[in-house]
Amino acid sequence: MRYKKLDWDSDFFGYSVVYVEVRSRNEALQLKSMIMDIKRDGVKLIYISSDFLLELESPFVFLVDKKVTLTKNEIHSGSVCSWPVGVEIYNRNLTAYDYTCLESLAIQSGKFSRFNIDSNIPKYKFNQLYKTWLYASIENKVADSLFFIRAEGEIVAFITVSNKNRIGDIGLLAVDKDYRGRGYSKKLISAANAFFRDNNVLSSQVVTQLDNKPAMKLYEKVGFKVDIIKYYYHCWL
């Protein structure tokens, strides 16, 4: 079992961050000694992932995420999918206020994120992280397109999508807290489905948190099924 230094995360947070994947029960038994070795290397934060719950007796290790990958295989490239009314495609002709709305929505989308759950991470860094994700999506670094919905003149919901080797991927999905329960999430997912069909994807996927009950309910209702659950821990040294 080895650890991997995460350069982007280390630069972003300003201290050394590494990642360890525990792939077996035997490796889990080695984890305590490995953490001590990593500590001697000057690391401050370890992300630990596993397919099963770990039994850790350390006050410095926290379960921060039950990450769920949901998939859907019923993508028919030849079928007709009408574009949902009220959903707009992102272009660069937005106002400064529009971008402020998008930033607020991006932050709201991370409510159940491990970077928000972990109280050791300052809220301003969590906010900055999700704004960075938003703009990386807008600039097509981590997403191919962004769709949004306006209500009363302002952007109140958006979704980011991409085609990853013919697998449709939903990145960020957010609806403003004051506009939930109006079907906007389903409209955005319909737009995502239209994008996937136009790009001839074979299946689609989305990653969320098991504790995010509204998101889990939404994705399962529109046909996604749980494929993978991974448990993420943060270990502070």
Buried (B, 14 or more C-beta within 10 A) or exposed (E): EEBEEBEEBBEBBEEBBBBBBBEEEEBBEEBEEBBEEBBEEEBBBBBBBBEEEBEBEEEEBBBBBBBBBBBBEEBEEEEEBEBBEBBBEBEEEBEEEBBEBBBBBBBEBBBBBBBBBBEEBEEEEBBEBBBBBBBBBBEEEBBBBBBBBBBEEBBBBBBBBBBEEEBBBBBBBBBBEEBEEEEBBEBBBBBBBBBBBEBEBEBBBBBBBBEBEEBBEBBEEBBBEEEEEBBBBBBBB
